[in-house]
Amino acid sequence: MLSTFAFSQYAYFGNNKAAYHLAAILSRTEDSVIKQFQNKNLSWPPSSIYIRSFKYDRQLEVWVKADSSNKFKLFKSYKICMQSGTMGPKRMEGDYQVPEGFYHVNEFNPNSNYHLSLGINYPNASDRILSDSVKPGGSIYIHGNCVSTGCIAITDEPIEELYVIASAAKSQGQEFIPVHIFPVRYNNHTSLEYLNNTIKDNAYLQHFNKNIREVFDYFEFNKELPVILVNRRGEYVIN
């Protein structure tokens, strides 16, 4: 039997065999995710989720909380199968860079060419100031499969799980699902050493990383997210 969530995806596609097949996959995935939540003593459905990705470490984390009075707890870390580019933010169309900075999910796409996908709102307010004014690029997604031209590919089974969890949080009223993308895991010595060696001659990237690391450090200490603003220079500011 299809869950309410799976039926909603079935309705999105229309009444056909392919749509029912996908809805059945998502229904099965939802059952698996619920069991995983139970095994980790996490409440289902989550009231909110937070997605955090690390480019060099090739990891995408999903953090969840039961309600606003709780702190975030780690549900799962997924391996990133494929991503393009190198250290540094995305600044123009065609640079094949995975963005770095602070975003949110702005699209649920069950009809993706890469199985399923969640869109992120690149270019954000900072990118619109600092990126190419004519062609900053766009259409950045977290998706299935294992190809990338600036997106984050985590293969099909993980994107099914993430899609179900994000949909569940949205159904609980979370309209703003944050997605933070960092170049490295700053508390991993090997990763940080790689980053420092890569940007040692680039004053701009040094300043950029000092700026975004403040949010990483804040979350590591508090397991809560700060309010993040953008100033006139395109820098992120923790409120």
Secondary structure, 3 states (H helix, E strand, C coil): CCCHHHHHHHHHHCCCHHHHHHHHHHHHHHHHHHHHHHHCCCCCCCCEEEEEEECCCCEEEEEEECCCCCCCEEEEEEECCECCCCCCCCCCCCCCCCCCEEEEEEEEECCCCCCCEEEECCCCHHHHHHCCCCCCCCCEEEECCCCCCCCEECCHHHHHHHHHHHHHHHHCCCCCCEEEEECCCCCCHHHHHHHHHHHCCCHHHHHHHHHHHHHHHHHHHHCCCCCEEECCCCCEEEC
